[in-house]
Amino acid sequence: MKLIHRGKTKDIYEAGDGLAVLYFKDDVTGTEAGIDPGANSVIGQLEGKGIAALRMSRYFFDLLTRKGLPNHYISCDEAQRTMTVRKAQWLGLEFICRYKAAGSFVRRYGKWVKEGKPLAGLVEITVKDDERGDPLINDEGIAALEILSADQVGKAKNIVRQAAGLVKEELSRLGLELIDLKFELGLVDGELMIIDDVSGDNMRVFKEGKPVDSLELSRLVCP
């Protein structure tokens, strides 16, 4: 298969007939302080990380499909560590649904908010741009740049809130607390849908007040 994109944690291949294949790598991102899924640099590898992200993604994409939320998932092959998806038009945006203040939200707004403050599913949008530190962008900015219309941004936020709510509910059933979760959305035949992966790499989860890393989260969710 032809390589379309070499990413930090996944490579994307052309599969024909409107499909693509994502290969999940064991690469981890972080900073000098250690592993950080939200960081923009690869700092090494962690054995088992790729398959953990794939299993989590399959689990939650199956959940979203059952609940009727649009997504690009088709199937996965654990032996090959790959996921087959519908090819989507990439928007270059990330949608972060926050249930409690943590991470970059506290770094930005620490004058007004303390760690752990409830945020009731606030949705922030950032531009995926490593060189500029993934800056925040508002609805009007997205429309002005002609990435999405104002109406499409509203629909995207609605999809994100519904999807995050389903993930939160499922994790709660397992005794886990979702703090925040980021999604990527794309367009398939003009329809907005969730793309990329839905794994521990994209969510902050606590158990009994302590953070759960992505490998442990996969073991808890997909034993």
Salt bridges, closest charged atoms under 4 A:
ASP11 OD2 - ARG6 NH1 3.30
ASP11 OD1 - LYS25 NZ 3.01
GLU14 OE1 - LYS87 NZ 2.79
ASP26 OD1 - ARG81 NH1 3.58
GLU78 OE1 - ARG55 NE 3.06
GLU78 OE2 - ARG58 NH2 2.74
GLU94 OE2 - LYS128 NZ 3.10
GLU94 OE2 - LYS182 NZ 3.79
GLU124 OE1 - ARG98 NE 2.76
GLU124 OE1 - ARG108 NH2 2.90
ASP129 OD2 - ARG132 NH1 3.02
ASP130 OD2 - LYS8 NZ 3.25
ASP139 OD1 - LYS157 NZ 2.99
ASP151 OD2 - LYS155 NZ 3.39
GLU170 OE2 - ARG173 NH2 2.71
GLU177 OE2 - LYS100 NZ 2.80
ASP180 OD2 - ARG98 NH1 3.48
ASP180 OD2 - ARG204 NE 2.88
GLU184 OE2 - LYS128 NZ 3.55
ASP196 OD1 - LYS10 NZ 3.27
ASP197 OD1 - LYS10 NZ 3.07
ASP201 OD2 - LYS49 NZ 2.87
GLU216 OE1 - ARG219 NH2 3.15
